[in-house]
Amino acid sequence: MKIYRHRKDGDHFIPTAEEANRPQPGHGEVLVRMRAHSLNYRDHMVRLGQYGGNDPEGAVPLSDGAGEVAAIGDGVDGFAEGDRVVSCFFADWAEGPPTPKALGSAYGGGGDSGLLAEYVAVPAGALTPIPDSLSFAEAATLPCAAVTAWHGLQACQVTAGSRVLLLGTGGVSMFALQIAKAMGAEVCITSSSDDKLAMAKSDHSADHGVNYKTHDDWPAKVREAFGGQGADAVIEVGGPGTFDKSVQALRVGGQLAMIGVLTEGDSHARLLVQKAVTAHGILVGSTAMLRDVARVIDLHGLKPVIDSTYAFDDAAQAFVDFAEKDHVGKVVIEH
């Protein structure tokens, strides 16, 4: 079969196609014929050697993938050959709160754990069926971005009528926008592009948009959009560089789901105390959460926002474009 591994090319690592033996499913495992994958910012960090101090040389990329069952190992129930399945971000986090063992089982963080191959043997507990309403490409966008968005919204107790702030138009924020609106929440989204803000409102029903380049004090504009009180919840994907302003945009007693590390800067935890804000650390989620968000997406007829799609043979170019282009939603690789 064909498999991709990061190989050093000058100052960079390039996902390089190589030949390998097709794996066989062990006890409790399912062999999946991969059909689609999606990229996350974490994959870019791994490629640059900036994730957990891991050396990318020889590592198999990507945590997100969907395909069909090709073979079943001993001790597996509930799956049959030909079933359409999507893999969880973690191989060993089925449900409940995270454990050190679960958090150490993430795909695509280094070594042989990635999914960018024609066939992958996956623990049965890390798979969930793909709803009929979703294609392989759409399902492949769920494991990291959709689960993270769902986990963050649930942690912040978002319900109908909640006022939710989202930062940017990346994969997590676009899923959070769609899911929050399906819940009946009022949503404000930020961007440096007026065109993207218009798209978020016209195509995905965002209620408010704030350009953070045009408005340096964008938290004030967010509070104004929400009637002067501020947001009930924020899905914080920016990191230290946006943390303080996200807290400023919250109402007193609001909640923050801390997800991203996209920016650098200093944050001040005292702001949490001053506004009595509750912060939740969100690290993707479990297979149970993947199953739940897939059900919600199917029930409400939501369609993942896919910015661009690349052929499996063009996977290396997908990584380059992901790093260089300003995409909306998800970048997908299809077999």
Salt bridges, closest charged atoms under 4 A:
GLU18 OE1 - ARG5 NE 3.95
GLU18 OE2 - ARG7 NE 2.64
GLU57 OE2 - ARG7 NH1 2.95
GLU68 OE2 - ARG35 NH2 2.42
ASP92 OD2 - LYS101 NZ 3.55
ASP112 OD1 - ARG5 NH1 2.60
GLU138 OE1 - LYS303 NZ 3.25
GLU186 OE2 - HIS208 NE2 2.68
ASP207 OD2 - LYS181 NZ 2.87
ASP216 OD1 - LYS245 NZ 3.68
GLU224 OE1 - LYS221 NZ 3.81
ASP232 OD2 - ARG163 NE 3.37
ASP232 OD1 - ARG251 NE 2.51
ASP244 OD2 - HIS268 ND1 2.53
ASP292 OD1 - ARG295 NH1 3.03
ASP313 OD1 - LYS2 NZ 2.72
ASP321 OD2 - LYS325 NZ 3.70
ASP326 OD2 - LYS196 NZ 2.68
